[in-house]
């Protein structure tokens, strides 16, 4: 059995579902089975105060984080290397910077 579900994604948010509701442009519509519906309907989604919003994609939590923050262990965590190509956190939560060509890491910042 499949449900037609309207999922509304809000800032810092939980996904809220309602069966058979009208759809507007700011809503994401998905068809899901009963198990998926229960998961989305009962699961809180929160990525911390440094996120624009939280949502689930294929059952996996995704965070849309502010600039200078990345998703790490389900939360938006600070990771800023300055003029870096990218910033990531290793398995221990230590910052690693990939600097743009010609720049080097100095005290955690690409200079």
C-alpha positions as CSV (number, residue, x, y, z in Angstrom):
1,X,0.0,0.0,0.0
2,X,1.3,3.5,-0.9
3,X,0.4,6.8,0.7
4,X,0.4,10.2,-1.1
5,X,2.2,12.4,1.4
6,X,2.8,16.1,1.5
7,X,6.1,16.7,3.2
8,X,6.8,20.3,4.3
9,X,10.4,21.2,4.9
10,X,10.9,24.1,7.3
11,X,13.9,25.9,8.8
12,X,15.6,23.9,11.5
13,X,12.9,21.6,10.9
14,X,11.0,18.6,11.2
15,X,9.3,17.1,8.2
16,X,5.5,17.2,8.7
17,X,3.3,14.9,6.6
18,X,-0.4,15.0,5.9
19,X,-2.3,12.6,3.8
20,X,-4.2,13.9,0.8
21,X,-3.3,17.6,1.2
22,X,-3.1,20.3,-1.4
23,X,0.3,21.0,-2.7
24,X,1.9,24.5,-3.1
25,X,5.3,25.4,-4.6
26,X,7.1,25.4,-1.3
27,X,6.3,21.8,-0.5
28,X,8.1,18.6,-1.6
29,X,5.8,15.8,-2.6
30,X,6.8,12.2,-2.3
31,X,5.0,8.9,-2.6
32,X,6.1,6.5,0.1
33,X,5.1,3.1,1.5
34,X,3.7,2.7,5.0
35,X,7.1,2.1,6.6
36,X,8.6,5.2,5.0
37,X,5.5,7.2,6.0
38,X,5.9,6.1,9.7
39,X,9.6,7.0,9.6
40,X,9.1,10.5,8.2
41,X,6.0,11.2,10.4
42,X,7.7,10.2,13.6
43,X,11.3,11.2,13.0
44,X,12.5,14.7,14.2
45,X,15.0,16.4,11.9
46,X,17.3,18.9,13.5
47,X,20.8,20.0,12.4
48,X,21.5,22.7,15.0
49,X,21.3,26.5,14.9
50,X,23.8,26.8,12.1
51,X,21.6,25.1,9.5
52,X,19.1,26.5,7.1
53,X,17.1,23.3,7.2
54,X,17.1,19.6,7.7
55,X,15.4,16.9,5.5
56,X,15.6,13.2,4.7
57,X,16.6,11.9,1.3
58,X,16.1,8.2,0.7
59,X,15.9,7.7,4.5
60,X,19.2,9.5,5.2
61,X,19.3,12.8,7.2
62,X,20.7,15.7,5.2
63,X,21.6,19.2,6.6
64,X,21.9,22.4,4.6
65,X,24.4,24.3,6.7
66,X,25.4,27.9,6.8
67,X,28.6,29.1,5.2
68,X,31.7,28.0,7.2
69,X,29.8,24.9,8.6
70,X,29.5,21.3,7.3
71,X,27.4,18.3,8.2
72,X,29.2,16.1,10.7
73,X,27.6,13.5,12.8
74,X,24.1,14.8,11.9
75,X,24.8,18.4,12.9
76,X,26.1,21.5,11.2
77,X,29.6,21.8,12.7
78,X,32.1,24.7,12.1
79,X,34.6,24.0,9.4
80,X,36.1,27.1,7.9
81,X,39.5,27.2,6.3
82,X,39.3,30.7,4.8
83,X,40.0,30.8,1.1
84,X,40.0,27.0,0.9
85,X,38.9,24.8,-1.9
86,X,37.2,22.7,0.7
87,X,37.0,22.0,4.4
88,X,36.2,18.6,5.9
89,X,36.4,17.0,9.3
90,X,38.2,13.6,9.7
91,X,36.9,10.7,11.7
92,X,38.1,12.3,14.9
93,X,36.5,15.7,14.1
94,X,39.8,17.3,13.2
95,X,39.6,20.0,10.5
96,X,41.3,19.3,7.2
97,X,41.7,22.0,4.6
98,X,42.2,21.6,0.8
99,X,43.6,25.0,-0.2
100,X,43.3,26.7,-3.6
101,X,46.4,26.6,-5.8
102,X,49.2,28.7,-4.4
103,X,47.8,28.7,-0.8
104,X,49.1,26.7,2.2
105,X,47.5,25.9,5.5
106,X,48.7,28.0,8.4
107,X,47.0,27.7,11.8
108,X,43.9,26.1,10.3
109,X,43.5,28.7,7.5
110,X,44.5,28.8,3.9
111,X,46.9,31.7,3.3
